[in-house]
Amino acid sequence: MLISYFDYAVCCLLAGSTLVWWKYRPMWRPRCLLGLLLFGLVLPLLSQDVEFRLHPQPTESFDAFTMAYTYFKFPLYWGIGVLQQVVWLWLAKRQ
């Protein structure tokens, strides 16, 4: 499964924070830096860690390709981060 429960929870928290926090209009640079750190490195690594912990212990059929899909967490979160910035810009222009 490419998207786990952790990823669903992050997306729900992100949507909720966007609806609540956009009214405060945080400064552009800190928000951009925070977004780059979160979506570029922290959230994909946390998601990979959750996937590795949920996977059963290695057995005879376990090989390197079994968990290779976890590397797709990085482009997934990069896309979510870009989408989040687009939503922020759209909401900023609306007001």
URNORSUL-V858071 format. One record per helix or strand of 2 or more residues. SS is the DSSP state (a for helix, b for strand). FROM is the first residue (numbers start at 1). LEN is the number of residues. If there is no record, write none. Layout:
SS,FROM,LEN
SS,FROM,LEN
//
This chain:
a,5,20
a,28,27
a,68,27
//
